[in-house]
């Protein structure tokens, strides 16, 4: 655990139960908002995948053999 996180946790433990509940609510609400961003990002990726599939089916995009793709990725990782 980072020093900053430890100090925040120690400070939070000094709060009253009502203040801790309010803090927990605020933190959890922030996570819910992040989920909304995640769903939006997933929808963008789904749209991108559909566009690529359409491009492939219409002959605008060529496919590569899996072995070639894996080798390209491995060579990039090694760099």
DSSP file (Angstrom, degrees, kcal/mol; ACC not computed):
  #  RESIDUE AA STRUCTURE BP1 BP2  ACC     N-H-->O    O-->H-N    N-H-->O    O-->H-N    TCO  KAPPA ALPHA  PHI   PSI    X-CA   Y-CA   Z-CA
    1    1 A X              0   0    0      0, 0.0     2,-0.0     0, 0.0     0, 0.0   0.000 360.0 360.0 360.0 137.2    0.0    0.0    0.0
    2    2 A X     >  -     0   0    0      1,-0.1     4,-2.6     4,-0.0     5,-0.2  -0.305 360.0-117.0 -72.2 157.0    1.4    3.4   -0.9
    3    3 A X  H  > S+     0   0    0      1,-0.2     4,-2.5     2,-0.2     5,-0.2   0.891 116.0  52.5 -59.8 -40.9    2.2    6.0    1.8
    4    4 A X  H  > S+     0   0    0      2,-0.2     4,-2.3     1,-0.2    -1,-0.2   0.931 110.2  47.0 -61.9 -46.0   -0.4    8.3    0.4
    5    5 A X  H  > S+     0   0    0      1,-0.2     4,-2.6     2,-0.2    -2,-0.2   0.905 111.9  51.4 -63.5 -41.3   -3.1    5.6    0.6
    6    6 A X  H  X S+     0   0    0     -4,-2.6     4,-2.5     1,-0.2    -1,-0.2   0.915 110.7  47.7 -61.3 -43.2   -2.0    4.7    4.1
    7    7 A X  H  X S+     0   0    0     -4,-2.5     4,-2.3     2,-0.2    -1,-0.2   0.883 112.1  49.7 -68.1 -36.8   -2.2    8.3    5.3
    8    8 A X  H  X S+     0   0    0     -4,-2.3     4,-2.7     2,-0.2    -2,-0.2   0.921 111.2  49.6 -65.0 -42.7   -5.7    8.7    3.7
    9    9 A X  H  X S+     0   0    0     -4,-2.6     4,-1.9     2,-0.2    -2,-0.2   0.917 111.2  48.8 -62.8 -43.2   -6.9    5.5    5.4
   10   10 A X  H  X S+     0   0    0     -4,-2.5     4,-0.6     1,-0.2    -1,-0.2   0.908 112.8  48.0 -62.4 -41.8   -5.6    6.7    8.8
   11   11 A X  H >< S+     0   0    0     -4,-2.3     3,-1.0     1,-0.2     4,-0.4   0.906 109.8  52.6 -65.9 -40.4   -7.2   10.0    8.4
   12   12 A X  H >< S+     0   0    0     -4,-2.7     3,-1.5     1,-0.3    -1,-0.2   0.858 101.8  59.9 -64.0 -34.6  -10.5    8.4    7.3
   13   13 A X  H 3< S+     0   0    0     -4,-1.9    -1,-0.3     1,-0.3    -2,-0.2   0.721  98.6  59.6 -66.3 -19.5  -10.5    6.2   10.4
   14   14 A X  T << S+     0   0    0     -3,-1.0    -1,-0.3    -4,-0.6    -2,-0.2   0.587  88.3  97.2 -83.7 -11.0  -10.5    9.4   12.5
   15   15 A X  S <  S-     0   0    0     -3,-1.5    -3,-0.0    -4,-0.4     2,-0.0  -0.332  84.2-101.1 -75.1 158.8  -13.8   10.5   10.9
   16   16 A X     >  -     0   0    0      1,-0.1     4,-2.7    -2,-0.0     5,-0.2  -0.291  38.0-103.1 -70.0 166.1  -17.2    9.9   12.6
   17   17 A X  H  > S+     0   0    0      1,-0.2     4,-2.3     2,-0.2     5,-0.2   0.882 123.7  51.0 -60.5 -38.6  -19.3    7.0   11.3
   18   18 A X  H  > S+     0   0    0      2,-0.2     4,-2.2     1,-0.2    -1,-0.2   0.898 110.9  48.0 -65.8 -40.2  -21.5    9.4    9.4
   19   19 A X  H  > S+     0   0    0      2,-0.2     4,-2.4     1,-0.2    -2,-0.2   0.896 111.8  49.7 -67.4 -39.7  -18.5   11.1    7.8
   20   20 A X  H  X S+     0   0    0     -4,-2.7     4,-3.0     2,-0.2    -2,-0.2   0.901 110.3  50.9 -64.5 -39.9  -17.0    7.7    6.8
   21   21 A X  H  X S+     0   0    0     -4,-2.3     4,-2.6    -5,-0.2    -2,-0.2   0.913 111.0  48.2 -63.5 -42.1  -20.4    6.6    5.4
   22   22 A X  H  X S+     0   0    0     -4,-2.2     4,-2.3     2,-0.2    -2,-0.2   0.905 112.8  48.5 -64.6 -40.9  -20.5    9.8    3.3
   23   23 A X  H  X S+     0   0    0     -4,-2.4     4,-2.6     2,-0.2    -2,-0.2   0.930 111.8  48.8 -64.1 -45.7  -16.9    9.3    2.2
   24   24 A X  H  X S+     0   0    0     -4,-3.0     4,-2.7     1,-0.2     5,-0.2   0.915 111.2  50.8 -60.7 -43.2  -17.6    5.7    1.2
   25   25 A X  H  X S+     0   0    0     -4,-2.6     4,-2.4     1,-0.2    -1,-0.2   0.921 110.8  48.6 -60.3 -44.6  -20.7    6.7   -0.7
   26   26 A X  H  X S+     0   0    0     -4,-2.3     4,-1.7     2,-0.2    -2,-0.2   0.910 112.8  47.4 -63.1 -43.4  -18.8    9.4   -2.6
   27   27 A X  H  X S+     0   0    0     -4,-2.6     4,-1.4     2,-0.2    -2,-0.2   0.914 113.4  47.6 -65.8 -43.0  -16.0    6.9   -3.5
   28   28 A X  H  X S+     0   0    0     -4,-2.7     4,-2.0     1,-0.2    -2,-0.2   0.876 107.8  55.7 -66.3 -37.1  -18.4    4.2   -4.6
   29   29 A X  H  X S+     0   0    0     -4,-2.4     4,-2.0    -5,-0.2    -1,-0.2   0.893 104.2  54.9 -61.6 -38.8  -20.4    6.8   -6.7
   30   30 A X  H  X S+     0   0    0     -4,-1.7     4,-1.6     1,-0.2    -1,-0.2   0.858 106.0  51.5 -61.9 -35.9  -17.1    7.6   -8.5
   31   31 A X  H  X S+     0   0    0     -4,-1.4     4,-1.7     2,-0.2    -1,-0.2   0.882 106.7  53.7 -68.7 -37.6  -16.7    3.9   -9.3
   32   32 A X  H  X S+     0   0    0     -4,-2.0     4,-1.4     1,-0.2    -2,-0.2   0.896 107.3  51.3 -61.8 -40.1  -20.2    3.8  -10.8
   33   33 A X  H  X S+     0   0    0     -4,-2.0     4,-1.5     1,-0.2    -1,-0.2   0.872 106.4  54.5 -65.1 -36.4  -19.4    6.8  -13.0
   34   34 A X  H  X S+     0   0    0     -4,-1.6     4,-2.3     1,-0.2    -1,-0.2   0.863 102.8  57.3 -64.7 -35.6  -16.3    5.0  -14.2
   35   35 A X  H  X S+     0   0    0     -4,-1.7     4,-2.6     1,-0.2    -1,-0.2   0.890 102.6  54.6 -62.2 -38.4  -18.5    2.0  -15.2
   36   36 A X  H  X S+     0   0    0     -4,-1.4     4,-2.0     1,-0.2    -1,-0.2   0.911 108.5  48.0 -60.5 -42.0  -20.4    4.4  -17.4
   37   37 A X  H  X S+     0   0    0     -4,-1.5     4,-2.7     2,-0.2    -1,-0.2   0.892 110.0  53.3 -63.1 -39.7  -17.2    5.4  -19.1
   38   38 A X  H  X S+     0   0    0     -4,-2.3     4,-2.7     1,-0.2    -2,-0.2   0.912 108.4  48.8 -63.7 -43.0  -16.3    1.7  -19.5
   39   39 A X  H  X S+     0   0    0     -4,-2.6     4,-2.1     2,-0.2    -1,-0.2   0.897 111.5  50.3 -63.7 -39.0  -19.6    0.9  -21.2
   40   40 A X  H  X S+     0   0    0     -4,-2.0     4,-1.9     2,-0.2    -2,-0.2   0.932 111.2  47.9 -63.6 -45.4  -19.1    3.8  -23.5
   41   41 A X  H  X S+     0   0    0     -4,-2.7     4,-2.3     1,-0.2    -2,-0.2   0.906 110.3  52.4 -63.1 -42.0  -15.6    2.7  -24.4
   42   42 A X  H  X S+     0   0    0     -4,-2.7     4,-2.4     1,-0.2    -1,-0.2   0.888 107.8  51.8 -60.7 -38.8  -16.9   -0.9  -25.0
   43   43 A X  H  X S+     0   0    0     -4,-2.1     4,-2.2     2,-0.2    -1,-0.2   0.879 108.4  51.4 -66.8 -36.0  -19.6    0.5  -27.3
   44   44 A X  H  X S+     0   0    0     -4,-1.9     4,-2.4     2,-0.2    -2,-0.2   0.920 111.0  47.7 -64.3 -42.8  -16.9    2.3  -29.3
   45   45 A X  H  X S+     0   0    0     -4,-2.3     4,-2.6     2,-0.2    -2,-0.2   0.897 110.5  51.9 -64.8 -39.4  -14.8   -0.8  -29.6
   46   46 A X  H  X S+     0   0    0     -4,-2.4     4,-2.3     2,-0.2    -1,-0.2   0.917 110.7  48.2 -62.4 -42.5  -17.9   -2.8  -30.7
   47   47 A X  H  X S+     0   0    0     -4,-2.2     4,-2.4     2,-0.2    -2,-0.2   0.908 111.2  50.4 -63.1 -42.4  -18.6   -0.2  -33.4
   48   48 A X  H  X S+     0   0    0     -4,-2.4     4,-2.4     2,-0.2    -2,-0.2   0.912 110.0  50.3 -62.0 -43.1  -15.0   -0.3  -34.5
   49   49 A X  H  X S+     0   0    0     -4,-2.6     4,-2.4     1,-0.2    -2,-0.2   0.903 110.8  49.2 -62.6 -41.6  -15.1   -4.1  -34.8
   50   50 A X  H  X S+     0   0    0     -4,-2.3     4,-2.7     2,-0.2    -1,-0.2   0.905 110.4  50.6 -64.7 -41.2  -18.3   -3.9  -36.8
   51   51 A X  H  X S+     0   0    0     -4,-2.4     4,-2.4     2,-0.2    -2,-0.2   0.905 111.5  48.2 -62.7 -41.3  -16.8   -1.3  -39.2
   52   52 A X  H  X S+     0   0    0     -4,-2.4     4,-2.4     2,-0.2    -2,-0.2   0.908 111.4  49.7 -66.7 -41.5  -13.7   -3.5  -39.7
   53   53 A X  H  X S+     0   0    0     -4,-2.4     4,-3.0     2,-0.2     5,-0.2   0.930 111.2  49.3 -62.0 -45.0  -15.8   -6.6  -40.3
   54   54 A X  H  X S+     0   0    0     -4,-2.7     4,-2.0     1,-0.2     6,-0.2   0.921 110.6  50.9 -59.7 -43.4  -17.9   -4.7  -42.9
   55   55 A X  H  <>S+     0   0    0     -4,-2.4     5,-2.7     2,-0.2     6,-1.4   0.886 112.0  47.1 -61.2 -39.9  -14.7   -3.4  -44.5
   56   56 A X  H ><5S+     0   0    0     -4,-2.4     3,-1.6     4,-0.2    -2,-0.2   0.944 112.2  48.8 -66.3 -47.8  -13.4   -7.0  -44.7
   57   57 A X  H 3<5S+     0   0    0     -4,-3.0    -2,-0.2     1,-0.3    -1,-0.2   0.812 112.2  49.5 -63.9 -29.2  -16.6   -8.4  -46.1
   58   58 A X  T 3<5S-     0   0    0     -4,-2.0    -1,-0.3    -5,-0.2    -2,-0.2   0.407 117.8-112.5 -89.4   1.8  -16.7   -5.6  -48.7
   59   59 A X  T < 5S+     0   0    0     -3,-1.6    -3,-0.2     2,-0.2    -2,-0.1   0.601  87.8 115.0  80.4  11.5  -13.1   -6.2  -49.7
   60   60 A X  S   <S+     0   0    0     -5,-2.7     2,-0.4    -6,-0.2    -4,-0.2   0.713  75.1  43.9 -84.5 -21.9  -11.7   -3.0  -48.4
   61   61 A X  S    S-     0   0    0     -6,-1.4     2,-0.3    -9,-0.1    -2,-0.2  -0.984  77.1-142.5-126.8 133.3   -9.6   -4.6  -45.7
   62   62 A X        -     0   0    0     -2,-0.4     2,-0.2    -3,-0.1    -6,-0.1  -0.695  16.9-128.1 -93.7 148.7   -7.4   -7.7  -46.2
   63   63 A X        -     0   0    0     -2,-0.3     2,-0.4    -7,-0.1    -1,-0.0  -0.596  15.7-145.7 -89.9 155.5   -7.0  -10.4  -43.6
   64   64 A X        -     0   0    0     -2,-0.2     5,-0.0     2,-0.0     2,-0.0  -0.938  27.8-100.9-118.4 144.8   -3.6  -11.7  -42.3
   65   65 A X    >>  -     0   0    0     -2,-0.4     4,-1.9     1,-0.1     3,-0.6  -0.359  32.2-120.9 -61.0 143.7   -2.9  -15.2  -41.3
   66   66 A X  H 3> S+     0   0    0      1,-0.2     4,-2.8     2,-0.2     5,-0.2   0.875 111.7  57.3 -54.7 -42.3   -2.9  -15.6  -37.5
   67   67 A X  H 3> S+     0   0    0      1,-0.2     4,-2.1     2,-0.2    -1,-0.2   0.889 107.1  48.7 -59.2 -39.9    0.8  -16.8  -37.5
   68   68 A X  H <> S+     0   0    0     -3,-0.6     4,-2.3     2,-0.2    -1,-0.2   0.908 111.5  49.2 -66.1 -41.7    1.9  -13.6  -39.2
   69   69 A X  H  X S+     0   0    0     -4,-1.9     4,-2.3     2,-0.2    -2,-0.2   0.931 111.5  48.8 -63.0 -46.4   -0.1  -11.4  -36.8
   70   70 A X  H  X S+     0   0    0     -4,-2.8     4,-2.7     1,-0.2    -1,-0.2   0.909 111.2  50.3 -61.5 -42.8    1.4  -13.2  -33.7
   71   71 A X  H  X S+     0   0    0     -4,-2.1     4,-2.4    -5,-0.2    -1,-0.2   0.902 109.7  50.5 -64.1 -41.0    4.9  -12.9  -35.1
   72   72 A X  H  X S+     0   0    0     -4,-2.3     4,-1.8     2,-0.2    -1,-0.2   0.917 112.4  47.0 -61.6 -42.7    4.4   -9.1  -35.7
   73   73 A X  H  X S+     0   0    0     -4,-2.3     4,-2.2     1,-0.2    -2,-0.2   0.932 112.1  50.0 -65.5 -45.0    3.2   -8.7  -32.2
   74   74 A X  H  X S+     0   0    0     -4,-2.7     4,-2.0     1,-0.2    -2,-0.2   0.898 109.5  51.1 -60.7 -40.4    6.0  -10.7  -30.7
   75   75 A X  H  X S+     0   0    0     -4,-2.4     4,-0.9     1,-0.2    -1,-0.2   0.870 110.1  49.8 -67.3 -35.0    8.6   -8.8  -32.6
   76   76 A X  H  < S+     0   0    0     -4,-1.8     3,-0.4     1,-0.2    -1,-0.2   0.883 109.5  51.4 -68.0 -37.7    7.1   -5.5  -31.4
   77   77 A X  H  < S+     0   0    0     -4,-2.2    -2,-0.2     1,-0.2    -1,-0.2   0.890 106.9  54.1 -65.7 -38.6    7.2   -6.7  -27.8
   78   78 A X  H  <        0   0    0     -4,-2.0    -1,-0.2     1,-0.3    -2,-0.2   0.744 360.0 360.0 -67.3 -23.7   10.9   -7.7  -28.1
   79   79 A X     <        0   0    0     -4,-0.9    -1,-0.3    -3,-0.4    -2,-0.1   0.495 360.0 360.0 -68.6 360.0   11.9   -4.2  -29.3
